[in-house]
Amino acid sequence: MFEIKQLSAIGEADCVAWNKLAGNSYPFLRHEFLSALEESGCVSEKTGWQPKHLLVTESNQAVAAMPLYLKTHSRGEYVFDQQWAYAGGQYGVSYYPKWLTAIPFTPCQGVRTALAGHTNRRHIARLLFDFIKSQSEPSGASSWHCLFPVSEELETLREQGLLVREGIQFQWFNKGYTSFGDFLDTFNHSKRKMLKRERRKIIEQGVELFQLSGHEVSDLQWRVFYDFYQTTYLKHGMPPYLNLDFFIRCARTMGDRMLLVFAVKSNNYVAAALSFTSDDTLYGRYWGCLAEYDSLHFETCYYQGLDYCIANGLQRFDSGAQGEHKIARGFEPVTTYSAHWFKDKRFAEAVAQFLARETSAVRFYKDDAATYLPFKK
């Protein structure tokens, strides 16, 4: 009774129906966010992200939705498989194109298959997986990769035989804090002193910070922010993944889910950080500055976000990929996951052997990282 429709653009899906499935708990699966990526040109066949989203209907009613892309490279994913692509060549496997279920440029855990409340997750997962496999020959795709799924999806993927890869990120959890000072009271003496000193340095340098929701940001301020954002990439010799049009589109359609922090010195903007919010989580996403100031990155990207979470009762601060410097500032190591299927069984066996070794190292790293947390014993 189910029908699977493959969409060449998110605009082919009804916004209301898609969002009814996506819900409000994860902003990046919303129709508005995916539309902004595509309509701004950041995500397209030209950029190596060809939309091929899947929509499952029953009696013409949408019951499941999955973002899906046909990828011709591995950039913007944050689960690094370029070595697999190289190894695939040695095995005689053409690694690209590949199927990818993920949110472009967004290494944040979240639902990857949005379901209507009455729908059986296992049945839909099998239906979608069989469809993806059936389309692998005509599309030339070597594999399917599902990045940063939530735990209940992970088990379903594992049951279907996908290989699971583990990674580590650092996240903050609200344990009933009433203020930033209350949070610091859980630190040992040396780390508490360090954070107080870092926040004090911002004041001593004459830097002030203020927060705006996306709806409150002017076009001029978005241009200022974008200059900061693209500078971060250009400093590393890379073009930015996103353009200014993307951010403006997001502000117009989901500005209430955006938090922009500006740092100002002598009436001049000197840095900015952009986050997205859900009902219980702050997602730190983009940052940039034109000049370096002592501790400004920590204040703009982390401490302002912590202030916001505590003031608004958010339970988690997902600060994105990498960043061991977050540990000393109270961000705990958490395990993230991805799931992988390869059409070539011989190559799949080789990847499985690699993952067995890598998983052991990742788990050791997580345990070791936790010993550096700043909290009182």
C-alpha positions in Angstrom: 0.0 0.0 0.0 3.0 2.3 0.3 4.4 4.3 -2.6 7.9 5.8 -2.7 8.3 9.1 -4.6 11.8 10.3 -5.4 12.1 14.1 -5.5 14.7 16.0 -7.5 14.2 19.0 -5.3 12.8 19.6 -1.8 10.4 22.1 -3.4 8.5 19.1 -4.9 7.4 18.1 -1.4 4.5 19.9 0.2 6.0 22.1 2.9 3.2 21.5 5.4 3.2 17.7 4.9 7.0 17.5 5.1 7.2 19.6 8.3 4.3 17.6 9.9 6.6 14.6 9.7 9.8 16.5 10.6 8.4 18.2 13.7 10.1 20.9 15.7 12.7 19.0 17.6 15.4 19.2 14.9 15.6 22.4 12.8 17.8 21.1 10.0 15.2 18.6 8.8 12.7 21.3 8.3 11.5 22.1 4.8 12.6 25.7 5.2 16.2 24.8 6.0 16.6 22.2 3.1 14.9 24.7 0.8 17.3 27.5 1.7 20.2 25.2 0.8 18.8 24.3 -2.6 17.2 27.6 -3.6 20.4 29.5 -2.7 22.4 27.1 -5.0 24.6 25.8 -2.2 23.2 22.3 -2.7 22.8 21.2 -6.3 24.1 18.8 -8.9 26.6 21.5 -9.8 28.0 21.5 -6.2 28.1 17.7 -6.0 24.9 17.4 -3.9 22.2 16.2 -6.3 18.9 16.1 -4.3 17.1 12.7 -4.6 14.9 12.9 -1.5 12.5 10.1 -0.7 8.8 10.6 0.3 6.7 7.6 1.3 2.9 7.9 1.0 0.0 5.7 1.9 -3.4 6.5 0.4 -1.8 9.8 -0.9 -0.9 10.8 2.7 2.8 11.4 3.5 3.9 8.9 6.2 7.8 9.1 5.9 10.4 11.4 4.5 14.2 11.1 4.1 16.7 13.6 2.8 18.9 11.8 0.2 21.6 13.1 -2.1 23.7 11.6 -4.9 27.2 12.8 -4.0 30.2 13.0 -6.3 32.7 13.9 -3.6 32.9 13.7 0.2 33.2 17.3 1.2 30.9 18.9 3.7 30.0 15.7 5.5 32.2 15.6 8.6 32.4 11.8 8.5 35.6 11.5 6.6 35.6 8.6 4.1 38.2 9.9 1.6 40.5 7.1 2.6 37.8 4.6 1.7 37.4 6.2 -1.7 41.1 5.8 -2.2 41.0 2.2 -1.0 38.0 1.6 -3.3 40.2 2.5 -6.2 42.7 -0.2 -5.2 39.9 -2.7 -5.0 38.6 -1.7 -8.4 35.6 0.0 -6.9 34.5 3.4 -8.3 33.5 5.1 -5.1 31.7 8.1 -6.5 28.8 8.7 -7.0 27.4 7.5 -3.7 24.1 7.8 -1.9 24.1 10.1 1.2 21.4 10.6 3.8 22.6 13.6 5.8 22.0 17.3 6.3 24.5 19.1 4.1 27.3 20.8 6.0 25.7 20.0 9.3 27.4 17.5 11.7 24.6 17.4 14.2 22.8 14.3 15.3 19.1 14.2 14.4 16.3 12.1 12.8 17.1 11.0 9.3 13.8 9.3 8.5 10.9 11.4 9.7 7.8 9.3 10.3 4.1 9.8 11.0 3.3 8.6 14.5 1.5 5.4 13.5 4.1 4.2 11.1 6.3 1.2 11.8 10.0 2.3 11.7 11.4 -1.1 10.8 9.1 -1.6 7.9 9.7 1.8 6.4 13.4 1.5 6.9 13.5 -1.8 5.0 11.3 -0.3 2.3 13.6 2.7 1.8 16.8 0.6 2.0 15.5 -1.8 -0.7 14.6 1.2 -2.9 18.0 2.8 -2.5 19.7 -0.5 -3.4 17.4 -0.9 -6.4 18.5 2.5 -7.7 22.2 2.0 -7.1 22.7 0.2 -10.5 20.9 2.8 -12.7 22.5 5.7 -10.8 26.0 4.1 -10.7 26.1 4.6 -6.9 28.6 2.4 -5.1 27.2 2.8 -1.6 24.8 4.4 0.8 25.9 6.4 3.9 23.6 7.6 6.7 25.3 10.2 8.8 24.6 11.3 12.4 21.3 9.4 12.9 19.6 9.2 16.3 20.0 6.0 18.4 16.6 4.5 17.5 17.4 4.8 13.8 20.9 3.4 14.3 19.6 0.1 15.7 17.2 -0.3 12.7 20.1 0.3 10.3 22.3 -2.1 12.1 19.6 -4.8 11.9 19.6 -4.3 8.1 23.3 -5.2 8.0 24.8 -1.7 7.6 28.2 -1.2 9.0 28.3 1.3 11.9 31.0 3.8 12.5 31.6 5.7 15.7 32.9 9.2 16.2 33.3 11.7 19.1 31.9 15.1 19.6 31.8 17.4 22.6 28.4 18.6 24.0 27.2 20.5 27.1 24.3 19.3 29.2 22.2 21.5 31.4 22.1 19.9 34.9 19.6 22.4 36.3 21.9 25.4 36.3 20.4 28.7 37.3 23.3 30.9 36.1 26.7 30.7 34.5 28.1 31.1 38.0 26.1 28.2 39.1 27.6 26.1 36.3 31.1 27.3 37.2 30.6 26.2 40.8 30.8 22.6 39.5 34.3 23.2 38.3 37.6 22.5 40.1 39.5 25.5 41.2 42.0 25.9 38.4 39.4 25.5 35.5 36.9 27.8 37.2 39.6 30.4 37.6 40.5 30.0 33.9 37.0 30.6 32.6 36.5 33.6 34.8 39.8 35.0 33.5 38.7 34.4 29.9 35.4 36.2 30.4 37.2 39.1 32.2 39.6 39.5 29.3 36.8 40.3 27.0 35.7 43.2 29.2 39.3 44.4 29.7 39.7 44.5 25.9 36.7 46.7 25.5 34.7 44.1 23.6 30.9 44.0 24.1 28.5 41.2 23.0 24.9 41.2 22.2 22.4 38.6 20.9 19.8 38.8 18.2 17.2 36.3 16.9 17.2 35.8 13.1 14.2 38.0 12.6 16.0 40.9 14.3 19.1 40.9 12.1 19.2 43.5 9.4 20.4 42.9 5.9 23.5 44.9 6.7 24.2 42.8 9.7 23.9 39.6 7.7 26.5 41.0 5.3 28.8 41.7 8.2 28.3 38.2 9.6 28.9 36.7 6.2 32.2 38.5 5.8 33.2 36.9 9.1 32.0 33.5 8.1 33.7 33.3 4.8 36.9 34.7 6.2 37.1 31.6 8.4 37.2 29.4 5.3 39.5 31.7 3.3 42.1 31.7 6.0 42.4 28.0 5.4 42.5 28.3 1.6 39.0 27.0 1.1 35.9 28.6 -0.5 32.9 28.7 1.9 30.2 26.1 1.5 27.4 28.5 2.0 26.5 31.9 0.4 24.9 35.0 1.8 21.6 34.2 0.2 21.3 31.0 2.2 21.5 32.8 5.5 19.0 35.5 4.5 16.5 32.8 3.3 16.8 31.0 6.6 16.3 34.3 8.5 13.1 35.0 6.6 11.5 31.5 7.0 12.9 30.3 10.4 14.4 33.3 12.0 12.8 32.4 15.3 15.1 29.3 15.3 18.3 31.3 14.8 20.6 33.1 17.4 23.2 35.5 16.2 25.9 36.7 18.6 27.8 39.9 17.6 31.0 41.1 19.3 31.6 44.9 19.0 34.6 47.0 19.9 34.7 50.8 19.5 31.3 50.7 17.6 32.8 48.2 15.1 31.8 44.6 14.6 34.8 42.3 15.3 33.3 38.8 15.4 30.0 36.9 15.2 28.7 33.4 15.8 25.4 31.8 14.5 23.5 29.0 16.2 20.2 27.3 15.5 17.8 26.3 18.2 15.2 23.6 18.9 12.8 23.3 21.8 15.6 21.9 24.0 18.9 22.2 22.2 21.2 25.0 20.9 23.2 24.0 17.8 26.4 26.0 17.4 27.1 26.3 13.7 29.1 29.2 12.2 31.7 31.6 13.5 34.2 34.2 12.1 36.2 37.2 13.0 38.4 39.7 11.2 40.9 40.3 14.0 42.1 38.1 16.9 41.3 39.1 20.4 42.3 37.1 23.5 39.5 34.5 24.4 37.0 36.1 22.0 36.4 32.7 20.3 35.5 31.1 23.6 33.2 33.9 24.6 31.4 34.3 21.3 31.0 30.7 20.4 30.6 29.0 23.8 30.0 31.2 26.8 27.3 33.3 25.1 25.6 30.1 24.1 25.8 28.7 27.6 24.3 31.9 28.9 21.5 31.5 26.4 20.8 27.9 27.2 20.7 28.5 31.0 18.5 31.6 30.6 16.0 29.8 28.3 16.0 26.4 29.9 17.6 24.5 27.0 19.0 21.1 28.0 21.8 20.6 25.5 24.4 22.6 23.6 25.5 20.7 20.5 28.6 22.6 19.5 29.4 20.7 16.3 32.4 18.7 15.2 35.9 18.5 16.7 37.4 20.9 19.2 39.2 19.3 22.1 39.5 22.7 23.7 35.8 22.4 24.6 36.6 19.7 27.2 38.1 22.1 29.7 35.0 24.3 29.3 32.6 21.6 30.4 31.6 20.0 27.1 31.5 16.2 27.5 32.6 13.6 25.0 29.6 11.9 23.4 29.5 9.1 20.7 28.1 9.9 17.3 27.3 7.3 14.6 27.1 6.8 10.9 25.9 3.7 9.0 27.3 2.4 5.7 26.3 0.0 3.0 28.6 -1.0 0.1 27.4 -2.7 -3.1 30.7 -4.5 -3.5 30.7 -7.2 -0.8 34.5 -7.8 -0.9 35.1 -4.1 -0.3 32.5 -4.1 2.5 34.4 -6.8 4.3 37.6 -4.7 4.1 35.8 -1.7 5.5 34.3 -3.8 8.3 37.8 -4.9 9.3 39.0 -1.3 9.4 36.0 -0.3 11.5 36.7 -3.0 14.1 40.1 -1.5 14.7 38.9 2.1 14.5 36.0 1.6 16.9 38.4 0.3 19.6 40.6 3.4 19.3 37.6 5.7 19.3 36.2 4.2 22.5 39.6 4.5 24.2 39.8 8.1 23.1 36.4 8.9 24.5 37.2 7.4 27.9 40.5 9.2 28.0 38.9 12.6 27.0 36.5 12.2 29.9 39.3 12.2 32.4 40.1 15.8 31.4 36.7 17.2 32.2 36.9 20.2 34.6 34.3 19.1 37.1 35.0 18.5 40.8 35.7 14.9 41.6 
